[in-house]
Amino acid sequence: MWCYRGGSISTEPRINDRIRVPEVRLVGPSGEQVGIVPLAKALELAQEYDLDLVEVAASARPPVCKLMDYGKFKYESAMKAREARKNQAHTVIKEMKLRPKIDPHDYDTKKGHVVRFLKQGDKVKITIMFRGREQSRPELGYRLLQRLASDVEELGFIESNPKQDGRNMIMVLGPHKKKTEAMAEAREAQAARKAERQGAAAADEATPSKEAAPVEATDATDAKVTEADAGEANAEA
């Protein structure tokens, strides 16, 4: 009776001597179709080209194998996966809380945060918190939310209209730019700032520094002064 004892199942393709089939459909190093050949012939060609025989389509009949540098292939695949994870956009919902009778200065500060979040490509959940008698004036919160949405309309839009949720009123703003676009622009801006700093540093190094006057010039001047003094002394004599 067969029994599975656990352990991880390898997802890597079979290469070289690990391939256990009588024949394969062979693809050359440049992607050219060689055709169906015996496994021994495919391995012989791999040694001749100093490459690996890699099974790229095990489910095909016969399996498809390609001649390649497997170590280089694994490295390039890892780099592509790393770059894909780096550029992967995760949807983030930021939250900003306001009071119906918020101070103008506080409103500008909160709005600045909302602008920053939208520029980063993030959604923003705006919550108006009502207290005491403010609960009887929901229109105050609604007008405040509409004002905020109008102030940032160039960067975002109302994704979820204002709605009452107990003592709070909630609205969700969505960014016009996708997260990936915002990330790309941020990287470009960072690279531009770095290049600007490097250019400024190079310009500073290239600027010649002021040096002291040559000693010879001073000596020549002193010599002229000495000759003049001698002439005056002779004249007095």
Secondary structure as UniProt FT lines:
FT   HELIX           16..18
FT   STRAND          23..27
FT   TURN            29..30
FT   STRAND          33..38
FT   HELIX           39..49
FT   STRAND          52..57
FT   TURN            58..59
FT   STRAND          64..68
FT   HELIX           70..87
FT   STRAND          93..98
FT   TURN            100..101
FT   HELIX           104..119
FT   TURN            120..121
FT   STRAND          123..129
FT   HELIX           132..136
FT   HELIX           138..151
FT   TURN            152..155
FT   STRAND          156..165
FT   TURN            166..167
FT   STRAND          168..175
FT   HELIX           179..206
FT   HELIX           215..236
//
